[in-house]
Amino acid sequence: HAAQMQRDLLANFAHDLRTPLTSIYGACSTVIDNYDSLGREQKIKLLSEACADAQWLNRMVENLLSVTRIDADGVAIQKTPTVLEELVDTVLVRFQKLHPGVPVEVKLPDDFIVIPMDSMLIQQVLTNLLENAAVHAEGMTQLTLRVFTLGSRAVFEVSDNGCGIPKERLRTLFTGVLPADAAADSGKHGMGIGLSVCAAIVKAHGGEIQAESKVGEGTSIRFWLETESIETEE
C-alpha cells in the first residue's frame, strides 16, 4: 500500500514539476530572444516569474526527498525527542523567508513539550500547511498555527480565514489525486502534492491528519502525534 502511494505521489510530482519548468524555460527564452525589444519592466516581470517558479520547484524537490525518506514499509522514520518551541521557531523562520508579508499567529501550550519525531519531516509538513494557506486561501487576513495537547497527543492545527475548499475537493485533499476538472486550475501549482506528502509523513509517524473547511469562511487542517513513544513489548 505504501509502495503504491509512493508510486502515485511520484507520478503526480513528475506531472507537477513539468509546469513550472515549462514556464521558466518560456520566460528565459523570451528574454533571450527579445532582449533588445523588451522594456526593463517586462524583463523584470518575466525573470521574477522564473524566480518564483524556481523557488517553488525547490520546495517540491524538498517534498520529493521527504517522500523517498519514507520507506515503502513506513519504517524509515527515526524519531528523536524534539522540543516543540524550537520546532515551531524553525518553521516560522523558514516560512517568513518564503512569504515575508504573511504574519502567523502562534498559540503554543505553556508547558515545555518534547515530542518524538523526525523533525525535518514534521517541519516540512508545517511549512507545507502554512504555505498552502498563503498561496491558496484567497482573501485570508489571519493565519494561525496552534498546538495543544490532548491526553498523550500533541495536536497541530493550521487555520486560515480565506476562501475555503469546496466539499468535493476535501474528499481527495490528502491523496494527491485531483478531481478531473481541477487539473487545469488557473495556472496555480497543484496544492494536492504538498498535502499528500503531509499525509504520508504524518501516517508514517503513526499519527492522523484531517481537514475542515467552509467555503467563504476558511480552512483548518490538523494532525496529531504521540508525545510519548509507546514502549513496544519485546
C-alpha positions as CSV (number, residue, x, y, z in Angstrom):
1,H,0.0,0.0,0.0
2,A,2.8,2.4,0.9
3,A,4.7,1.4,-2.2
4,Q,1.6,2.2,-4.3
5,M,1.2,5.5,-2.5
6,Q,4.8,6.3,-3.2
7,R,4.3,5.5,-6.9
8,D,1.2,7.7,-7.1
9,L,3.0,10.6,-5.4
10,L,6.0,10.3,-7.8
11,A,3.7,10.2,-10.8
12,N,2.0,13.3,-9.6
13,F,5.3,15.0,-8.9
14,A,6.6,14.4,-12.3
15,H,3.5,15.9,-13.7
16,D,3.6,18.9,-11.4
17,L,7.3,19.6,-11.9
18,R,6.7,20.0,-15.6
19,T,4.5,23.1,-15.4
20,P,7.0,25.4,-13.7
21,L,9.9,24.1,-15.7
22,T,8.0,24.9,-18.9
23,S,7.3,28.4,-17.7
24,I,10.9,29.0,-16.5
25,Y,12.1,27.9,-19.9
26,G,9.5,30.1,-21.6
27,A,10.3,33.2,-19.6
28,C,14.1,32.8,-20.1
29,S,13.9,32.1,-23.8
30,T,11.6,35.1,-24.3
31,V,14.1,37.4,-22.6
32,I,17.0,36.0,-24.6
33,D,15.1,36.1,-28.0
34,N,13.7,39.6,-27.4
35,Y,16.4,41.2,-25.2
36,D,16.6,44.4,-27.2
37,S,13.0,44.9,-27.9
38,L,11.7,44.2,-24.3
39,G,11.5,47.1,-21.8
40,R,13.1,46.9,-18.4
41,E,9.8,46.3,-16.7
42,Q,8.9,43.4,-18.9
43,K,12.3,41.8,-18.5
44,I,12.0,42.1,-14.7
45,K,8.5,40.7,-14.7
46,L,9.5,37.7,-16.8
47,L,12.6,37.0,-14.7
48,S,10.6,37.4,-11.4
49,E,8.1,34.8,-12.6
50,A,11.0,32.4,-13.4
51,C,12.4,33.1,-10.0
52,A,9.1,32.3,-8.3
53,D,8.8,29.1,-10.3
54,A,12.3,28.1,-9.4
55,Q,11.6,28.7,-5.7
56,W,8.5,26.6,-6.0
57,L,10.4,23.8,-7.7
58,N,12.9,23.9,-4.9
59,R,10.2,23.3,-2.4
60,M,8.8,20.5,-4.5
61,V,12.2,18.8,-4.5
62,E,12.3,19.0,-0.7
63,N,8.9,17.3,-0.7
64,L,10.1,14.7,-3.1
65,L,13.1,13.9,-0.8
66,S,10.8,13.6,2.1
67,V,8.7,11.1,0.3
68,T,11.7,9.0,-0.6
69,R,12.8,9.0,3.0
70,I,9.6,7.3,3.9
71,D,10.4,3.7,3.3
72,A,7.9,1.6,1.5
73,D,7.2,-0.3,4.7
74,G,6.9,3.0,6.6
75,V,9.8,2.2,8.9
76,A,12.4,4.7,7.7
77,I,11.3,7.2,10.3
78,Q,13.9,7.8,13.0
79,K,12.2,9.6,15.9
80,T,14.2,11.9,18.1
81,P,12.8,13.8,21.0
82,T,12.1,17.3,19.7
83,V,11.3,20.5,21.7
84,L,8.1,21.9,20.4
85,E,9.1,25.6,20.6
86,E,12.3,25.0,18.7
87,L,10.5,23.1,16.0
88,V,7.9,25.9,15.6
89,D,10.6,28.6,15.6
90,T,12.5,26.9,12.8
91,V,9.3,26.5,10.7
92,L,8.4,30.2,11.2
93,V,11.8,31.5,10.2
94,R,11.6,29.3,7.1
95,F,8.1,30.4,6.2
96,Q,8.8,34.1,6.8
97,K,11.7,33.8,4.3
98,L,9.3,32.4,1.7
99,H,6.4,34.7,2.5
100,P,7.7,37.8,4.3
101,G,4.4,39.6,4.0
102,V,2.3,37.0,5.8
103,P,2.1,37.2,9.6
104,V,1.4,34.0,11.5
105,E,-0.3,34.0,14.9
106,V,1.2,31.3,17.1
107,K,-0.5,29.6,20.1
108,L,1.5,27.1,22.0
109,P,0.9,25.4,25.3
110,D,2.7,26.9,28.3
111,D,4.2,23.6,29.3
112,F,7.6,22.5,28.0
113,I,6.7,19.8,25.5
114,V,9.0,17.3,23.9
115,I,7.7,15.1,21.0
116,P,9.4,12.1,19.5
117,M,9.6,12.8,15.7
118,D,11.7,13.1,12.6
119,S,11.8,16.9,13.0
120,M,12.9,17.5,9.4
121,L,9.8,15.8,8.1
122,I,7.4,17.5,10.5
123,Q,8.9,20.9,9.7
124,Q,8.1,20.0,6.1
125,V,4.5,19.3,7.0
126,L,4.0,22.5,8.9
127,T,5.8,24.6,6.2
128,N,3.6,23.0,3.5
129,L,0.4,23.7,5.5
130,L,1.3,27.3,6.1
131,E,2.5,27.8,2.6
132,N,-0.7,26.3,1.1
133,A,-2.7,28.8,3.1
134,A,-0.5,31.7,2.0
135,V,-0.8,30.6,-1.7
136,H,-4.3,29.2,-2.0
137,A,-6.5,30.8,0.7
138,E,-7.6,33.8,-1.2
139,G,-8.9,36.7,0.9
140,M,-7.1,35.4,4.0
141,T,-6.4,38.0,6.7
142,Q,-5.5,35.6,9.5
143,L,-3.2,32.6,9.6
144,T,-2.9,30.7,12.9
145,L,-0.6,27.9,14.0
146,R,-1.9,26.4,17.2
147,V,-0.6,23.4,19.1
148,F,-2.4,21.9,22.1
149,T,-2.2,18.6,24.0
150,L,-5.0,16.1,24.3
151,G,-4.1,13.3,26.6
152,S,-0.8,11.8,25.3
153,R,-1.2,13.5,21.9
154,A,0.1,16.8,20.6
155,V,-2.4,18.3,18.1
156,F,-1.0,20.7,15.5
157,E,-3.5,23.0,13.8
158,V,-3.0,25.4,10.9
159,S,-6.1,27.5,10.2
160,D,-6.9,30.4,7.9
161,N,-10.0,32.6,7.3
162,G,-9.6,32.5,3.5
163,C,-11.8,31.3,0.6
164,G,-12.2,27.7,1.9
165,I,-12.1,24.5,0.0
166,P,-15.2,23.0,-1.8
167,K,-16.6,19.8,-0.4
168,E,-15.7,17.6,-3.4
169,R,-12.1,18.8,-3.1
170,L,-11.9,18.0,0.6
171,R,-12.5,14.3,-0.1
172,T,-9.3,13.9,-2.1
173,L,-7.3,16.5,-0.3
174,F,-4.6,14.2,1.1
175,T,-4.4,11.6,-1.7
176,G,-2.7,13.8,-4.3
177,V,-5.4,12.9,-6.7
178,L,-7.2,16.0,-8.1
179,P,-10.8,15.8,-9.3
180,A,-10.9,15.6,-13.1
181,D,-12.0,19.2,-13.6
182,A,-9.4,20.7,-11.3
183,A,-6.4,19.6,-13.3
184,A,-6.2,22.8,-15.3
185,D,-6.8,25.1,-12.4
186,S,-5.9,28.7,-13.3
187,G,-2.1,28.3,-13.6
188,K,-1.8,27.8,-9.8
189,H,0.6,25.0,-9.0
190,G,-1.1,21.9,-7.6
191,M,-1.6,22.0,-3.8
192,G,-2.5,18.3,-3.8
193,I,1.1,17.3,-3.8
194,G,2.2,19.1,-0.7
195,L,-0.8,17.8,1.2
196,S,-0.4,14.2,0.1
197,V,3.2,14.4,1.2
198,C,2.0,15.8,4.6
199,A,-0.4,12.9,5.0
200,A,2.2,10.3,4.1
201,I,4.6,11.8,6.7
202,V,2.0,12.0,9.5
203,K,0.9,8.4,8.8
204,A,4.5,7.2,8.8
205,H,4.7,8.8,12.3
206,G,1.7,6.8,13.4
207,G,-0.5,9.9,13.5
208,E,-3.5,11.1,11.6
209,I,-4.4,14.3,9.6
210,Q,-7.7,15.8,8.8
211,A,-9.2,18.9,7.3
212,E,-12.3,21.0,7.9
213,S,-13.3,23.8,5.6
214,K,-16.3,26.1,4.9
215,V,-16.3,27.8,1.5
216,G,-16.0,31.6,2.2
217,E,-15.1,31.1,5.8
218,G,-11.7,29.3,5.9
219,T,-9.9,26.1,6.4
220,S,-8.4,24.2,9.4
221,I,-6.0,21.3,8.9
222,R,-4.9,19.4,12.0
223,F,-2.8,16.4,12.7
224,W,-1.7,14.7,15.9
225,L,1.5,13.0,17.1
226,E,2.0,10.9,20.2
227,T,4.0,12.9,22.8
228,E,5.5,9.9,24.4
229,S,6.6,6.9,22.4
230,I,4.6,3.9,23.4
231,E,7.1,1.2,24.5
232,T,6.7,-1.8,22.3
233,E,6.7,-5.1,24.0
234,E,9.9,-7.0,23.4
